[in-house]
Amino acid sequence: MIYDFKCIDCNKVFEKNVPARQNSTECPYCKGKAKKMFHATSNMFIPSYFHTSKSDVFSYEEWNKLKKDPNVVRAK
Ligand SMILES: [Zn+2]
């Protein structure tokens, strides 16, 4: 299964096909350690200038969907 990873060292985000229980991998850019972007609070992507009717906090994956959703309103 393909997961999103974010490098701790260079902050680059990339996708990699890894087993579900593998939580980290080598960054293809700097060879540093990259962590899986979980649906957990510590790794959640929180765009502070966005809000939806359901929640202000969502995962990176949801955030990518929201960016394409014309019904999502940008907070002022
Ligand atoms: Zn890196």
N, CA, C, O and the ligand as a Tripos MOL2 file, in Angstrom:
@<TRIPOS>MOLECULE
protein
  305   303    77     0     0
PROTEIN
NO_CHARGES

@<TRIPOS>ATOM
      1 N           0.8340   -1.1960    0.0000 N.3       1 MET1
      2 CA          0.0000    0.0000    0.0000 C.3       1 MET1
      3 C           0.8740    1.2530    0.0000 C.2       1 MET1
      4 O           1.9370    1.2900    0.6210 O.2       1 MET1
      5 N           0.4140    2.2540   -0.6940 N.am      2 ILE2
      6 CA          1.2180    3.4740   -0.8120 C.3       2 ILE2
      7 C           0.8630    4.4590    0.3040 C.2       2 ILE2
      8 O          -0.3050    4.7630    0.5450 O.2       2 ILE2
      9 N           1.9040    4.9440    0.9710 N.am      3 TYR3
     10 CA          1.7110    5.9020    2.0570 C.3       3 TYR3
     11 C           2.4880    7.1740    1.7720 C.2       3 TYR3
     12 O           3.4470    7.1870    0.9990 O.2       3 TYR3
     13 N           2.0480    8.2350    2.4170 N.am      4 ASP4
     14 CA          2.7930    9.4860    2.3490 C.3       4 ASP4
     15 C           3.8300    9.4990    3.4560 C.2       4 ASP4
     16 O           3.5520    9.1430    4.6010 O.2       4 ASP4
     17 N           5.0100    9.9110    3.0950 N.am      5 PHE5
     18 CA          6.0820   10.0530    4.0780 C.3       5 PHE5
     19 C           6.5790   11.4880    4.0590 C.2       5 PHE5
     20 O           6.5240   12.1820    3.0440 O.2       5 PHE5
     21 N           7.0650   11.9040    5.2190 N.am      6 LYS6
     22 CA          7.6750   13.2230    5.2900 C.3       6 LYS6
     23 C           9.0320   13.0910    5.9440 C.2       6 LYS6
     24 O           9.1770   12.4850    7.0060 O.2       6 LYS6
     25 N          10.0240   13.6710    5.2880 N.am      7 CYS7
     26 CA         11.3850   13.5600    5.7920 C.3       7 CYS7
     27 C          11.5890   14.4890    6.9800 C.2       7 CYS7
     28 O          11.2030   15.6580    6.9470 O.2       7 CYS7
     29 N          12.2030   13.9490    8.0340 N.am      8 ILE8
     30 CA         12.4720   14.7500    9.2290 C.3       8 ILE8
     31 C          13.5710   15.7680    8.9510 C.2       8 ILE8
     32 O          13.5670   16.8630    9.5120 O.2       8 ILE8
     33 N          14.4940   15.4070    8.0990 N.am      9 ASP9
     34 CA         15.6500   16.2660    7.8500 C.3       9 ASP9
     35 C          15.3830   17.3780    6.8410 C.2       9 ASP9
     36 O          15.6890   18.5420    7.0990 O.2       9 ASP9
     37 N          14.8120   17.0200    5.6910 N.am     10 CYS10
     38 CA         14.6470   18.0390    4.6450 C.3      10 CYS10
     39 C          13.1890   18.4290    4.4270 C.2      10 CYS10
     40 O          12.8940   19.2850    3.5930 O.2      10 CYS10
     41 N          12.2750   17.8060    5.1730 N.am     11 ASN11
     42 CA         10.8540   18.1500    5.1220 C.3      11 ASN11
     43 C          10.1680   17.8490    3.7940 C.2      11 ASN11
     44 O           9.0390   18.2850    3.5680 O.2      11 ASN11
     45 N          10.8270   17.1200    2.9270 N.am     12 LYS12
     46 CA         10.1950   16.7690    1.6660 C.3      12 LYS12
     47 C           9.1520   15.6740    1.8950 C.2      12 LYS12
     48 O           9.3230   14.8000    2.7460 O.2      12 LYS12
     49 N           8.0790   15.7400    1.1240 N.am     13 VAL13
     50 CA          7.0130   14.7530    1.2250 C.3      13 VAL13
     51 C           7.0260   13.8980   -0.0280 C.2      13 VAL13
     52 O           7.1400   14.4100   -1.1420 O.2      13 VAL13
     53 N           6.9090   12.5920    0.1630 N.am     14 PHE14
     54 CA          6.9090   11.6960   -0.9920 C.3      14 PHE14
     55 C           6.0540   10.4860   -0.6860 C.2      14 PHE14
     56 O           5.7120   10.2330    0.4690 O.2      14 PHE14
     57 N           5.7140    9.7470   -1.7100 N.am     15 GLU15
     58 CA          4.9140    8.5450   -1.5480 C.3      15 GLU15
     59 C           5.7900    7.3250   -1.7380 C.2      15 GLU15
     60 O           6.6930    7.3080   -2.5750 O.2      15 GLU15
     61 N           5.5060    6.2990   -0.9420 N.am     16 LYS16
     62 CA          6.2720    5.0790   -1.0760 C.3      16 LYS16
     63 C           5.3900    3.8920   -0.7100 C.2      16 LYS16
     64 O           4.5630    3.9570    0.2000 O.2      16 LYS16
     65 N           5.5890    2.8300   -1.4360 N.am     17 ASN17
     66 CA          4.8390    1.6060   -1.1910 C.3      17 ASN17
     67 C           5.5630    0.7790   -0.1240 C.2      17 ASN17
     68 O           6.6210    0.2060   -0.3810 O.2      17 ASN17
     69 N           4.9830    0.7270    1.0640 N.am     18 VAL18
     70 CA          5.5990   -0.0230    2.1620 C.3      18 VAL18
     71 C           4.5400   -0.8550    2.8740 C.2      18 VAL18
     72 O           3.3450   -0.5960    2.7290 O.2      18 VAL18
     73 N           4.9700   -1.8500    3.6410 N.am     19 PRO19
     74 CA          4.0070   -2.6050    4.4580 C.3      19 PRO19
     75 C           3.3290   -1.6890    5.4720 C.2      19 PRO19
     76 O           3.9110   -0.6980    5.9120 O.2      19 PRO19
     77 N           2.1020   -2.0270    5.8350 N.am     20 ALA20
     78 CA          1.2980   -1.1570    6.7060 C.3      20 ALA20
     79 C           1.9850   -0.8580    8.0270 C.2      20 ALA20
     80 O           1.8380    0.2400    8.5640 O.2      20 ALA20
     81 N           2.7370   -1.8240    8.5630 N.am     21 ARG21
     82 CA          3.3150   -1.5870    9.8860 C.3      21 ARG21
     83 C           4.6690   -0.8880    9.8280 C.2      21 ARG21
     84 O           5.2690   -0.6110   10.8670 O.2      21 ARG21
     85 N           5.1490   -0.6050    8.6370 N.am     22 GLN22
     86 CA          6.4160    0.1200    8.5330 C.3      22 GLN22
     87 C           6.1620    1.6140    8.6690 C.2      22 GLN22
     88 O           5.4430    2.2100    7.8660 O.2      22 GLN22
     89 N           6.7620    2.2130    9.6980 N.am     23 ASN23
     90 CA          6.4320    3.6010   10.0120 C.3      23 ASN23
     91 C           7.4630    4.6180    9.5380 C.2      23 ASN23
     92 O           7.2330    5.8260    9.5950 O.2      23 ASN23
     93 N           8.5910    4.1180    9.0730 N.am     24 SER24
     94 CA          9.5880    5.0680    8.6000 C.3      24 SER24
     95 C          10.3520    4.4480    7.4400 C.2      24 SER24
     96 O          10.3720    3.2310    7.2590 O.2      24 SER24
     97 N          10.9720    5.3120    6.6690 N.am     25 THR25
     98 CA         11.7360    4.8330    5.5270 C.3      25 THR25
     99 C          12.8410    5.8260    5.2280 C.2      25 THR25
    100 O          12.9130    6.8930    5.8380 O.2      25 THR25
    101 N          13.6990    5.4720    4.2910 N.am     26 GLU26
    102 CA         14.7970    6.3630    3.9450 C.3      26 GLU26
    103 C          14.3320    7.4180    2.9580 C.2      26 GLU26
    104 O          13.6590    7.1080    1.9750 O.2      26 GLU26
    105 N          14.6870    8.6440    3.2190 N.am     27 CYS27
    106 CA         14.3240    9.7370    2.3260 C.3      27 CYS27
    107 C          15.0920    9.6010    1.0110 C.2      27 CYS27
    108 O          16.3150    9.4580    1.0230 O.2      27 CYS27
    109 N          14.3870    9.6450   -0.1190 N.am     28 PRO28
    110 CA         15.0700    9.5010   -1.4120 C.3      28 PRO28
    111 C          15.8670   10.7490   -1.7980 C.2      28 PRO28
    112 O          16.6770   10.7080   -2.7240 O.2      28 PRO28
    113 N          15.6390   11.8540   -1.0900 N.am     29 TYR29
    114 CA         16.3060   13.1020   -1.4410 C.3      29 TYR29
    115 C          17.6210   13.2810   -0.6830 C.2      29 TYR29
    116 O          18.6560   13.5990   -1.2680 O.2      29 TYR29
    117 N          17.5520   13.0690    0.6390 N.am     30 CYS30
    118 CA         18.7490   13.3340    1.4390 C.3      30 CYS30
    119 C          19.2380   12.1040    2.1910 C.2      30 CYS30
    120 O          20.2100   12.1820    2.9430 O.2      30 CYS30
    121 N          18.5820   10.9830    1.9980 N.am     31 LYS31
    122 CA         18.9200    9.7270    2.6870 C.3      31 LYS31
    123 C          18.7020    9.8090    4.1900 C.2      31 LYS31
    124 O          19.2150    8.9810    4.9430 O.2      31 LYS31
    125 N          17.9430   10.8040    4.6250 N.am     32 GLY32
    126 CA         17.6120   10.9170    6.0440 C.3      32 GLY32
    127 C          16.4240   10.0350    6.3800 C.2      32 GLY32
    128 O          15.9740    9.2340    5.5600 O.2      32 GLY32
    129 N          15.9230   10.1940    7.5980 N.am     33 LYS33
    130 CA         14.8030    9.3820    8.0300 C.3      33 LYS33
    131 C          13.4870   10.1020    7.7460 C.2      33 LYS33
    132 O          13.3020   11.2650    8.1040 O.2      33 LYS33
    133 N          12.5810    9.3780    7.0940 N.am     34 ALA34
    134 CA         11.2660    9.9490    6.7950 C.3      34 ALA34
    135 C          10.2100    9.1710    7.5540 C.2      34 ALA34
    136 O          10.2560    7.9430    7.6290 O.2      34 ALA34
    137 N           9.2580    9.8990    8.1160 N.am     35 LYS35
    138 CA          8.2030    9.2580    8.9020 C.3      35 LYS35
    139 C           6.8960    9.2020    8.1250 C.2      35 LYS35
    140 O           6.5660   10.0970    7.3480 O.2      35 LYS35
    141 N           6.1770    8.1370    8.3580 N.am     36 LYS36
    142 CA          4.8650    7.9900    7.7190 C.3      36 LYS36
    143 C           3.9230    9.0590    8.2590 C.2      36 LYS36
    144 O           3.9060    9.3430    9.4560 O.2      36 LYS36
    145 N           3.1520    9.6390    7.3720 N.am     37 MET37
    146 CA          2.2090   10.6720    7.7910 C.3      37 MET37
    147 C           0.9070   10.0030    8.2200 C.2      37 MET37
    148 O           0.0810    9.6030    7.4000 O.2      37 MET37
    149 N           0.7620    9.9020    9.5180 N.am     38 PHE38
    150 CA         -0.3780    9.1990   10.0970 C.3      38 PHE38
    151 C          -1.6100   10.0730   10.2160 C.2      38 PHE38
    152 O          -1.5540   11.2940   10.0680 O.2      38 PHE38
    153 N          -2.7160    9.4180   10.4850 N.am     39 HIS39
    154 CA         -3.9350   10.1350   10.8460 C.3      39 HIS39
    155 C          -3.9500   10.3450   12.3580 C.2      39 HIS39
    156 O          -4.9850   10.2130   13.0130 O.2      39 HIS39
    157 N          -2.8060   10.6680   12.8790 N.am     40 ALA40
    158 CA         -2.6980   10.8840   14.3170 C.3      40 ALA40
    159 C          -2.3170   12.3380   14.5490 C.2      40 ALA40
    160 O          -1.7530   12.9980   13.6770 O.2      40 ALA40
    161 N          -2.6330   12.8150   15.7280 N.am     41 THR41
    162 CA         -2.4880   14.2380   16.0120 C.3      41 THR41
    163 C          -1.0820   14.7450   15.7390 C.2      41 THR41
    164 O          -0.9120   15.8200   15.1630 O.2      41 THR41
    165 N          -0.0770   13.9860   16.1440 N.am     42 SER42
    166 CA          1.2900   14.4740   16.0510 C.3      42 SER42
    167 C           1.7380   14.6870   14.6120 C.2      42 SER42
    168 O           2.6010   15.5240   14.3440 O.2      42 SER42
    169 N           1.1580   13.9370   13.6940 N.am     43 ASN43
    170 CA          1.6010   14.0570   12.3130 C.3      43 ASN43
    171 C           0.5430   14.6590   11.4020 C.2      43 ASN43
    172 O           0.6640   14.6250   10.1770 O.2      43 ASN43
    173 N          -0.4820   15.2050   12.0100 N.am     44 MET44
    174 CA         -1.5510   15.7390   11.1820 C.3      44 MET44
    175 C          -1.1580   17.0550   10.5470 C.2      44 MET44
    176 O          -0.4510   17.8810   11.1240 O.2      44 MET44
    177 N          -1.6410   17.2050    9.3540 N.am     45 PHE45
    178 CA         -1.4150   18.4520    8.6430 C.3      45 PHE45
    179 C          -2.5690   19.3890    8.9660 C.2      45 PHE45
    180 O          -3.7180   19.0780    8.6500 O.2      45 PHE45
    181 N          -2.2910   20.5190    9.5840 N.am     46 ILE46
    182 CA         -3.3600   21.4330    9.9870 C.3      46 ILE46
    183 C          -3.1940   22.7730    9.2850 C.2      46 ILE46
    184 O          -2.4180   23.6230    9.7220 O.2      46 ILE46
    185 N          -3.9180   22.9490    8.2130 N.am     47 PRO47
    186 CA         -3.8620   24.2460    7.5410 C.3      47 PRO47
    187 C          -4.7030   25.2590    8.3050 C.2      47 PRO47
    188 O          -5.9310   25.1810    8.2950 O.2      47 PRO47
    189 N          -4.0630   26.1870    8.9500 N.am     48 SER48
    190 CA         -4.7660   27.0800    9.8690 C.3      48 SER48
    191 C          -5.7250   28.0220    9.1570 C.2      48 SER48
    192 O          -6.6360   28.5590    9.7870 O.2      48 SER48
    193 N          -5.5400   28.2340    7.8620 N.am     49 TYR49
    194 CA         -6.3940   29.1880    7.1720 C.3      49 TYR49
    195 C          -7.5510   28.5220    6.4430 C.2      49 TYR49
    196 O          -8.2250   29.1400    5.6200 O.2      49 TYR49
    197 N          -7.7630   27.2810    6.7530 N.am     50 PHE50
    198 CA         -8.8570   26.5560    6.1250 C.3      50 PHE50
    199 C          -9.8000   26.0550    7.1940 C.2      50 PHE50
    200 O          -9.3610   25.7020    8.2890 O.2      50 PHE50
    201 N         -11.0830   26.0160    6.9030 N.am     51 HIS51
    202 CA        -11.9670   25.3400    7.8360 C.3      51 HIS51
    203 C         -13.1200   24.7110    7.0810 C.2      51 HIS51
    204 O         -13.5120   25.1830    6.0140 O.2      51 HIS51
    205 N         -13.6500   23.6570    7.6340 N.am     52 THR52
    206 CA        -14.7650   22.9630    7.0250 C.3      52 THR52
    207 C         -15.8700   22.8250    8.0590 C.2      52 THR52
    208 O         -15.7000   23.1920    9.2210 O.2      52 THR52
    209 N         -16.9920   22.2960    7.6250 N.am     53 SER53
    210 CA        -18.1030   22.1430    8.5600 C.3      53 SER53
    211 C         -17.8870   20.9650    9.5020 C.2      53 SER53
    212 O         -18.4620   20.9180   10.5890 O.2      53 SER53
    213 N         -17.0530   20.0100    9.0790 N.am     54 LYS54
    214 CA        -16.9180   18.8240    9.9170 C.3      54 LYS54
    215 C         -15.8060   18.9390   10.9470 C.2      54 LYS54
    216 O         -15.9820   18.5380   12.0980 O.2      54 LYS54
    217 N         -14.6850   19.4730   10.5530 N.am     55 SER55
    218 CA        -13.5670   19.5230   11.4870 C.3      55 SER55
    219 C         -12.5120   20.5000   10.9950 C.2      55 SER55
    220 O         -12.4020   20.7660    9.7980 O.2      55 SER55
    221 N         -11.7610   21.0140   11.9050 N.am     56 ASP56
    222 CA        -10.6650   21.8890   11.5230 C.3      56 ASP56
    223 C          -9.3570   21.1170   11.3950 C.2      56 ASP56
    224 O          -8.3290   21.6650   10.9980 O.2      56 ASP56
    225 N          -9.4190   19.8590   11.7330 N.am     57 VAL57
    226 CA         -8.2080   19.0550   11.7250 C.3      57 VAL57
    227 C          -8.4020   17.8560   10.8120 C.2      57 VAL57
    228 O          -9.3470   17.0850   10.9800 O.2      57 VAL57
    229 N          -7.5220   17.7040    9.8650 N.am     58 PHE58
    230 CA         -7.6240   16.5440    9.0030 C.3      58 PHE58
    231 C          -6.2560   16.1040    8.5280 C.2      58 PHE58
    232 O          -5.2540   16.8030    8.6810 O.2      58 PHE58
    233 N          -6.2550   14.9420    7.9580 N.am     59 SER59
    234 CA         -4.9870   14.3580    7.5230 C.3      59 SER59
    235 C          -4.5070   15.0000    6.2330 C.2      59 SER59
    236 O          -5.2440   15.7200    5.5590 O.2      59 SER59
    237 N          -3.2810   14.7250    5.9170 N.am     60 TYR60
    238 CA         -2.7030   15.2410    4.6870 C.3      60 TYR60
    239 C          -3.5030   14.7800    3.4700 C.2      60 TYR60
    240 O          -3.6900   15.5350    2.5160 O.2      60 TYR60
    241 N          -3.9690   13.5420    3.5160 N.am     61 GLU61
    242 CA         -4.7540   12.9850    2.4190 C.3      61 GLU61
    243 C          -6.0730   13.7350    2.2610 C.2      61 GLU61
    244 O          -6.4630   14.1060    1.1540 O.2      61 GLU61
    245 N          -6.7420   13.9490    3.3730 N.am     62 GLU62
    246 CA         -8.0100   14.6810    3.3470 C.3      62 GLU62
    247 C          -7.7960   16.1210    2.8850 C.2      62 GLU62
    248 O          -8.5970   16.6930    2.1470 O.2      62 GLU62
    249 N          -6.6990   16.6680    3.3440 N.am     63 TRP63
    250 CA         -6.3690   18.0380    2.9650 C.3      63 TRP63
    251 C          -6.2030   18.1580    1.4580 C.2      63 TRP63
    252 O          -6.6510   19.1410    0.8670 O.2      63 TRP63
    253 N          -5.5750   17.1860    0.8310 N.am     64 ASN64
    254 CA         -5.4200   17.2080   -0.6190 C.3      64 ASN64
    255 C          -6.7580   17.1300   -1.3230 C.2      64 ASN64
    256 O          -6.9480   17.7440   -2.3730 O.2      64 ASN64
    257 N          -7.6930   16.3740   -0.7500 N.am     65 LYS65
    258 CA         -9.0310   16.3010   -1.3320 C.3      65 LYS65
    259 C          -9.7570   17.6230   -1.1580 C.2      65 LYS65
    260 O         -10.4370   18.0990   -2.0680 O.2      65 LYS65
    261 N          -9.6050   18.2090    0.0220 N.am     66 LEU66
    262 CA        -10.2850   19.4680    0.3130 C.3      66 LEU66
    263 C          -9.8140   20.5930   -0.6010 C.2      66 LEU66
    264 O         -10.5950   21.4600   -0.9910 O.2      66 LEU66
    265 N          -8.5570   20.5680   -0.9290 N.am     67 LYS67
    266 CA         -8.0120   21.6140   -1.7870 C.3      67 LYS67
    267 C          -8.6940   21.6210   -3.1470 C.2      67 LYS67
    268 O          -8.8080   22.6630   -3.7930 O.2      67 LYS67
    269 N          -9.1500   20.4310   -3.5780 N.am     68 LYS68
    270 CA         -9.7960   20.3140   -4.8790 C.3      68 LYS68
    271 C         -11.3020   20.5150   -4.7890 C.2      68 LYS68
    272 O         -11.9820   20.6050   -5.8110 O.2      68 LYS68
    273 N         -11.8180   20.5830   -3.5780 N.am     69 ASP69
    274 CA        -13.2650   20.6970   -3.3850 C.3      69 ASP69
    275 C         -13.6840   22.1660   -3.4620 C.2      69 ASP69
    276 O         -13.2840   22.9690   -2.6190 O.2      69 ASP69
    277 N         -14.4870   22.5200   -4.4650 N.am     70 PRO70
    278 CA        -14.8870   23.9230   -4.6330 C.3      70 PRO70
    279 C         -15.8250   24.3960   -3.5310 C.2      70 PRO70
    280 O         -16.0360   25.5980   -3.3690 O.2      70 PRO70
    281 N         -16.3920   23.4570   -2.7700 N.am     71 ASN71
    282 CA        -17.3290   23.8290   -1.7140 C.3      71 ASN71
    283 C         -16.6510   24.1990   -0.3930 C.2      71 ASN71
    284 O         -17.2870   24.6980    0.5360 O.2      71 ASN71
    285 N         -15.3680   23.9460   -0.3390 N.am     72 VAL72
    286 CA        -14.6420   24.2940    0.8680 C.3      72 VAL72
    287 C         -14.3190   25.7900    0.8290 C.2      72 VAL72
    288 O         -13.8280   26.3210   -0.1670 O.2      72 VAL72
    289 N         -14.6080   26.4310    1.9320 N.am     73 VAL73
    290 CA        -14.4430   27.8730    1.9900 C.3      73 VAL73
    291 C         -13.1650   28.2320    2.7350 C.2      73 VAL73
    292 O         -12.8670   27.6810    3.7940 O.2      73 VAL73
    293 N         -12.4450   29.1340    2.1780 N.am     74 ARG74
    294 CA        -11.2350   29.6080    2.8260 C.3      74 ARG74
    295 C         -11.5990   30.5830    3.9470 C.2      74 ARG74
    296 O         -12.3440   31.5380    3.7290 O.2      74 ARG74
    297 N         -11.0810   30.3410    5.1190 N.am     75 ALA75
    298 CA        -11.3430   31.2350    6.2560 C.3      75 ALA75
    299 C         -10.5630   32.5210    6.0710 C.2      75 ALA75
    300 O          -9.4520   32.5180    5.5430 O.2      75 ALA75
    301 N         -11.1560   33.6180    6.5110 N.am     76 LYS76
    302 CA        -10.4950   34.9100    6.3560 C.3      76 LYS76
    303 C          -9.5740   35.1830    7.5350 C.2      76 LYS76
    304 O          -8.9270   36.2290    7.5840 O.2      76 LYS76
    305 ZN         15.1810   14.1560    3.2990 Zn       77 ZN77
@<TRIPOS>BOND
     1     1     2 1
     2     2     3 1
     3     3     4 2
     4     3     5 am
     5     5     6 1
     6     6     7 1
     7     7     8 2
     8     7     9 am
     9     9    10 1
    10    10    11 1
    11    11    12 2
    12    11    13 am
    13    13    14 1
    14    14    15 1
    15    15    16 2
    16    15    17 am
    17    17    18 1
    18    18    19 1
    19    19    20 2
    20    19    21 am
    21    21    22 1
    22    22    23 1
    23    23    24 2
    24    23    25 am
    25    25    26 1
    26    26    27 1
    27    27    28 2
    28    27    29 am
    29    29    30 1
    30    30    31 1
    31    31    32 2
    32    31    33 am
    33    33    34 1
    34    34    35 1
    35    35    36 2
    36    35    37 am
    37    37    38 1
    38    38    39 1
    39    39    40 2
    40    39    41 am
    41    41    42 1
    42    42    43 1
    43    43    44 2
    44    43    45 am
    45    45    46 1
    46    46    47 1
    47    47    48 2
    48    47    49 am
    49    49    50 1
    50    50    51 1
    51    51    52 2
    52    51    53 am
    53    53    54 1
    54    54    55 1
    55    55    56 2
    56    55    57 am
    57    57    58 1
    58    58    59 1
    59    59    60 2
    60    59    61 am
    61    61    62 1
    62    62    63 1
    63    63    64 2
    64    63    65 am
    65    65    66 1
    66    66    67 1
    67    67    68 2
    68    67    69 am
    69    69    70 1
    70    70    71 1
    71    71    72 2
    72    71    73 am
    73    73    74 1
    74    74    75 1
    75    75    76 2
    76    75    77 am
    77    77    78 1
    78    78    79 1
    79    79    80 2
    80    79    81 am
    81    81    82 1
    82    82    83 1
    83    83    84 2
    84    83    85 am
    85    85    86 1
    86    86    87 1
    87    87    88 2
    88    87    89 am
    89    89    90 1
    90    90    91 1
    91    91    92 2
    92    91    93 am
    93    93    94 1
    94    94    95 1
    95    95    96 2
    96    95    97 am
    97    97    98 1
    98    98    99 1
    99    99   100 2
   100    99   101 am
   101   101   102 1
   102   102   103 1
   103   103   104 2
   104   103   105 am
   105   105   106 1
   106   106   107 1
   107   107   108 2
   108   107   109 am
   109   109   110 1
   110   110   111 1
   111   111   112 2
   112   111   113 am
   113   113   114 1
   114   114   115 1
   115   115   116 2
   116   115   117 am
   117   117   118 1
   118   118   119 1
   119   119   120 2
   120   119   121 am
   121   121   122 1
   122   122   123 1
   123   123   124 2
   124   123   125 am
   125   125   126 1
   126   126   127 1
   127   127   128 2
   128   127   129 am
   129   129   130 1
   130   130   131 1
   131   131   132 2
   132   131   133 am
   133   133   134 1
   134   134   135 1
   135   135   136 2
   136   135   137 am
   137   137   138 1
   138   138   139 1
   139   139   140 2
   140   139   141 am
   141   141   142 1
   142   142   143 1
   143   143   144 2
   144   143   145 am
   145   145   146 1
   146   146   147 1
   147   147   148 2
   148   147   149 am
   149   149   150 1
   150   150   151 1
   151   151   152 2
   152   151   153 am
   153   153   154 1
   154   154   155 1
   155   155   156 2
   156   155   157 am
   157   157   158 1
   158   158   159 1
   159   159   160 2
   160   159   161 am
   161   161   162 1
   162   162   163 1
   163   163   164 2
   164   163   165 am
   165   165   166 1
   166   166   167 1
   167   167   168 2
   168   167   169 am
   169   169   170 1
   170   170   171 1
   171   171   172 2
   172   171   173 am
   173   173   174 1
   174   174   175 1
   175   175   176 2
   176   175   177 am
   177   177   178 1
   178   178   179 1
   179   179   180 2
   180   179   181 am
   181   181   182 1
   182   182   183 1
   183   183   184 2
   184   183   185 am
   185   185   186 1
   186   186   187 1
   187   187   188 2
   188   187   189 am
   189   189   190 1
   190   190   191 1
   191   191   192 2
   192   191   193 am
   193   193   194 1
   194   194   195 1
   195   195   196 2
   196   195   197 am
   197   197   198 1
   198   198   199 1
   199   199   200 2
   200   199   201 am
   201   201   202 1
   202   202   203 1
   203   203   204 2
   204   203   205 am
   205   205   206 1
   206   206   207 1
   207   207   208 2
   208   207   209 am
   209   209   210 1
   210   210   211 1
   211   211   212 2
   212   211   213 am
   213   213   214 1
   214   214   215 1
   215   215   216 2
   216   215   217 am
   217   217   218 1
   218   218   219 1
   219   219   220 2
   220   219   221 am
   221   221   222 1
   222   222   223 1
   223   223   224 2
   224   223   225 am
   225   225   226 1
   226   226   227 1
   227   227   228 2
   228   227   229 am
   229   229   230 1
   230   230   231 1
   231   231   232 2
   232   231   233 am
   233   233   234 1
   234   234   235 1
   235   235   236 2
   236   235   237 am
   237   237   238 1
   238   238   239 1
   239   239   240 2
   240   239   241 am
   241   241   242 1
   242   242   243 1
   243   243   244 2
   244   243   245 am
   245   245   246 1
   246   246   247 1
   247   247   248 2
   248   247   249 am
   249   249   250 1
   250   250   251 1
   251   251   252 2
   252   251   253 am
   253   253   254 1
   254   254   255 1
   255   255   256 2
   256   255   257 am
   257   257   258 1
   258   258   259 1
   259   259   260 2
   260   259   261 am
   261   261   262 1
   262   262   263 1
   263   263   264 2
   264   263   265 am
   265   265   266 1
   266   266   267 1
   267   267   268 2
   268   267   269 am
   269   269   270 1
   270   270   271 1
   271   271   272 2
   272   271   273 am
   273   273   274 1
   274   274   275 1
   275   275   276 2
   276   275   277 am
   277   277   278 1
   278   278   279 1
   279   279   280 2
   280   279   281 am
   281   281   282 1
   282   282   283 1
   283   283   284 2
   284   283   285 am
   285   285   286 1
   286   286   287 1
   287   287   288 2
   288   287   289 am
   289   289   290 1
   290   290   291 1
   291   291   292 2
   292   291   293 am
   293   293   294 1
   294   294   295 1
   295   295   296 2
   296   295   297 am
   297   297   298 1
   298   298   299 1
   299   299   300 2
   300   299   301 am
   301   301   302 1
   302   302   303 1
   303   303   304 2
@<TRIPOS>SUBSTRUCTURE
     1 MET1         2 RESIDUE 1 A MET
     2 ILE2         6 RESIDUE 1 A ILE
     3 TYR3        10 RESIDUE 1 A TYR
     4 ASP4        14 RESIDUE 1 A ASP
     5 PHE5        18 RESIDUE 1 A PHE
     6 LYS6        22 RESIDUE 1 A LYS
     7 CYS7        26 RESIDUE 1 A CYS
     8 ILE8        30 RESIDUE 1 A ILE
     9 ASP9        34 RESIDUE 1 A ASP
    10 CYS10       38 RESIDUE 1 A CYS
    11 ASN11       42 RESIDUE 1 A ASN
    12 LYS12       46 RESIDUE 1 A LYS
    13 VAL13       50 RESIDUE 1 A VAL
    14 PHE14       54 RESIDUE 1 A PHE
    15 GLU15       58 RESIDUE 1 A GLU
    16 LYS16       62 RESIDUE 1 A LYS
    17 ASN17       66 RESIDUE 1 A ASN
    18 VAL18       70 RESIDUE 1 A VAL
    19 PRO19       74 RESIDUE 1 A PRO
    20 ALA20       78 RESIDUE 1 A ALA
    21 ARG21       82 RESIDUE 1 A ARG
    22 GLN22       86 RESIDUE 1 A GLN
    23 ASN23       90 RESIDUE 1 A ASN
    24 SER24       94 RESIDUE 1 A SER
    25 THR25       98 RESIDUE 1 A THR
    26 GLU26      102 RESIDUE 1 A GLU
    27 CYS27      106 RESIDUE 1 A CYS
    28 PRO28      110 RESIDUE 1 A PRO
    29 TYR29      114 RESIDUE 1 A TYR
    30 CYS30      118 RESIDUE 1 A CYS
    31 LYS31      122 RESIDUE 1 A LYS
    32 GLY32      126 RESIDUE 1 A GLY
    33 LYS33      130 RESIDUE 1 A LYS
    34 ALA34      134 RESIDUE 1 A ALA
    35 LYS35      138 RESIDUE 1 A LYS
    36 LYS36      142 RESIDUE 1 A LYS
    37 MET37      146 RESIDUE 1 A MET
    38 PHE38      150 RESIDUE 1 A PHE
    39 HIS39      154 RESIDUE 1 A HIS
    40 ALA40      158 RESIDUE 1 A ALA
    41 THR41      162 RESIDUE 1 A THR
    42 SER42      166 RESIDUE 1 A SER
    43 ASN43      170 RESIDUE 1 A ASN
    44 MET44      174 RESIDUE 1 A MET
    45 PHE45      178 RESIDUE 1 A PHE
    46 ILE46      182 RESIDUE 1 A ILE
    47 PRO47      186 RESIDUE 1 A PRO
    48 SER48      190 RESIDUE 1 A SER
    49 TYR49      194 RESIDUE 1 A TYR
    50 PHE50      198 RESIDUE 1 A PHE
    51 HIS51      202 RESIDUE 1 A HIS
    52 THR52      206 RESIDUE 1 A THR
    53 SER53      210 RESIDUE 1 A SER
    54 LYS54      214 RESIDUE 1 A LYS
    55 SER55      218 RESIDUE 1 A SER
    56 ASP56      222 RESIDUE 1 A ASP
    57 VAL57      226 RESIDUE 1 A VAL
    58 PHE58      230 RESIDUE 1 A PHE
    59 SER59      234 RESIDUE 1 A SER
    60 TYR60      238 RESIDUE 1 A TYR
    61 GLU61      242 RESIDUE 1 A GLU
    62 GLU62      246 RESIDUE 1 A GLU
    63 TRP63      250 RESIDUE 1 A TRP
    64 ASN64      254 RESIDUE 1 A ASN
    65 LYS65      258 RESIDUE 1 A LYS
    66 LEU66      262 RESIDUE 1 A LEU
    67 LYS67      266 RESIDUE 1 A LYS
    68 LYS68      270 RESIDUE 1 A LYS
    69 ASP69      274 RESIDUE 1 A ASP
    70 PRO70      278 RESIDUE 1 A PRO
    71 ASN71      282 RESIDUE 1 A ASN
    72 VAL72      286 RESIDUE 1 A VAL
    73 VAL73      290 RESIDUE 1 A VAL
    74 ARG74      294 RESIDUE 1 A ARG
    75 ALA75      298 RESIDUE 1 A ALA
    76 LYS76      302 RESIDUE 1 A LYS
    77 ZN77       305 GROUP 0 **** ****
